[in-house]
């Protein structure tokens, strides 16, 4: 079935904002490069330790965001669902980008940026990559993306945006537990922390080695 997305969470604008703010930072939300460098320095240059620190910090950040945007239950759902989704997406985008950075990848590279967004989608990202023609059993995500024509990769970026938009539209709507004030807070925090940890796992695999 074709993917659709409701305004204002529409494909390209959402992708652009996630990349601009999630990688470049916005206000007190520090850029991915700086966060990665700080955690790498605190880990004495140990990349594995830095990634574990990055994951822990962003899981806590995602949990805090999920708690605050879920506490209102049904009374505030329509207002907080977009905010919660955008907050979680930004946290996960920066997490994946920071992992890519500490593993030595260039965050200005459009292929790396597409890979970051696919990591944010988790299993859905792997599905989209394979539907685009990347055999993840045979090649790494980055290698597969580099083999795609630029116009195909641009189409993939749009599909990523549509998939993220669709998730944002469903957030809090299909999860009936979020209709209950207070109870919804811990549930939102737990769900968002699990999502962030999953993104870290995908990013750690995707950016394990440099692509050719």
C-alpha positions in Angstrom: 0.0 0.0 0.0 1.2 3.5 -0.7 2.5 5.5 2.3 0.7 8.7 3.2 1.4 11.3 5.9 -0.8 14.0 7.4 0.3 17.6 7.4 2.4 19.1 9.0 4.5 16.0 9.4 5.2 15.7 5.7 8.2 13.9 4.2 10.9 16.3 3.1 10.3 19.1 5.7 10.4 16.6 8.5 13.5 15.0 7.2 15.2 18.4 6.8 14.3 19.5 10.3 15.5 16.3 11.9 18.8 16.5 10.1 19.3 20.2 10.7 18.4 20.1 14.4 19.3 16.5 15.3 22.7 16.7 13.8 23.4 20.5 13.9 21.8 21.2 17.2 19.3 23.8 18.2 19.5 26.1 21.2 20.4 24.1 24.3 20.2 20.9 22.2 23.9 20.4 21.4 25.1 19.2 18.0 25.9 15.5 17.4 29.6 16.2 16.7 30.1 18.0 20.0 28.2 15.4 22.0 30.1 12.6 20.3 33.5 14.3 20.9 32.6 15.0 24.5 31.7 11.4 25.2 34.8 10.1 23.3 37.0 12.4 25.4 35.3 11.3 28.6 36.0 7.7 27.6 39.7 8.3 26.9 39.3 7.7 23.2 37.6 4.3 23.7 35.0 4.2 20.9 33.0 1.3 22.4 32.9 3.0 25.8 31.9 6.3 24.2 29.0 4.6 22.4 27.8 3.0 25.6 27.9 6.4 27.3 26.1 8.0 24.4 23.4 5.4 24.5 22.9 5.7 28.3 22.6 9.5 28.1 20.2 9.5 25.2 18.1 6.7 26.7 17.7 8.8 29.8 16.9 11.9 27.7 14.3 9.9 25.7 12.7 8.6 28.9 12.4 12.1 30.3 10.8 13.4 27.1 8.4 10.5 27.0 7.4 11.0 30.6 6.8 14.7 30.3 4.8 14.5 27.0 2.6 11.6 28.2 1.6 12.7 31.7 -1.5 14.6 30.5 -3.3 11.6 29.2 -6.2 12.2 26.9 -6.7 15.8 28.0 -3.4 16.9 26.4 -2.8 14.1 23.9 -3.5 16.2 20.8 -1.1 18.8 21.9 1.7 16.7 23.3 1.7 13.8 20.7 3.5 15.9 18.0 5.8 17.4 20.6 6.7 14.0 22.0 7.3 12.5 18.6 9.5 15.3 17.5 11.4 15.3 20.7 12.0 11.5 20.5 13.0 11.8 16.8 15.5 14.5 17.6 17.0 12.5 20.5 17.3 9.4 18.3 18.7 11.3 15.3 21.4 12.9 17.4 22.1 9.5 19.1 22.6 7.7 15.7 24.6 10.7 14.3 26.8 10.8 17.3 27.6 7.1 17.0 28.4 7.6 13.3 30.7 10.5 14.2 32.7 8.6 16.9 33.1 5.8 14.5 34.7 8.2 12.0 32.0 8.9 9.5 31.4 12.4 8.0 28.0 13.8 9.1 28.0 16.1 6.1 27.9 13.1 3.8 24.3 12.7 2.4 24.7 8.9 2.5 25.6 8.9 6.2 22.7 11.2 6.8 20.3 8.8 5.1 21.8 5.9 7.1 21.2 7.9 10.3 17.5 8.3 9.5 17.1 4.6 8.6 18.6 3.8 12.1 16.0 6.1 13.7 13.3 3.9 12.0 14.9 0.7 13.3 13.3 -2.4 11.8 11.2 -0.2 9.5 14.4 1.3 8.2 15.8 -2.1 7.4 12.6 -2.9 5.5 12.7 0.3 3.5 16.4 -0.3 2.6 15.6 -3.7 1.4 12.6 -2.6 -0.6 14.9 0.0 -2.2 17.1 -2.8 -3.4 19.8 -3.1 -0.7 20.5 -6.7 0.3 21.6 -6.3 3.9 22.6 -10.0 4.0 25.2 -9.3 1.4 26.4 -5.7 2.0 26.5 -3.2 4.8 23.9 -0.4 4.9 26.4 2.3 4.0 27.9 0.3 1.1 24.4 -0.5 -0.2 23.4 3.2 0.0 26.5 4.3 -1.9 25.6 2.0 -4.7 22.2 3.6 -5.2 21.7 6.3 -7.8 21.3 9.7 -6.2 17.7 10.0 -7.4 16.8 6.6 -5.8 18.4 7.7 -2.5 16.4 10.9 -2.6 13.2 8.9 -3.1 14.3 6.8 -0.1 14.7 9.9 2.0 11.2 10.9 1.2 9.9 7.5 2.1 11.7 7.8 5.4 10.0 11.1 6.0 6.6 9.6 5.2 7.2 6.6 7.6 8.3 8.9 10.4 5.3 11.1 9.7 3.0 8.2 9.9 4.5 7.1 13.2 4.0 10.7 14.6 0.3 10.6 13.5 -0.2 7.3 15.3 1.7 8.2 18.5 -0.7 8.3 21.4 -3.7 7.5 19.2 -3.4 3.7 19.0 -1.9 3.3 22.4 -5.0 3.4 24.6 -3.0 3.3 27.8 -2.0 6.9 27.1 -5.6 7.9 27.7 -5.1 7.5 31.5 -3.4 10.5 33.1 -0.3 9.7 35.3 -0.3 6.0 34.2 0.6 7.2 30.7 3.7 9.0 31.9 5.8 6.0 33.0 4.5 4.0 29.9 5.6 6.8 27.6 9.0 7.0 29.3 9.5 3.3 29.1 8.5 3.1 25.4 10.7 6.0 24.4 13.7 4.7 26.3 13.3 1.3 24.5 13.1 3.0 21.2 16.3 5.0 21.8 18.2 1.9 22.9 17.0 0.1 19.8 18.2 3.0 17.6 21.6 2.8 19.3 21.8 -0.9 18.4 21.0 -0.3 14.8 23.4 2.6 14.6 26.2 0.6 16.2 25.9 -2.0 13.5 25.4 0.4 10.6 28.4 2.5 11.4 30.7 -0.3 12.6 33.1 0.1 9.6 33.7 2.7 7.0 31.9 2.2 3.8 33.8 1.9 0.5 
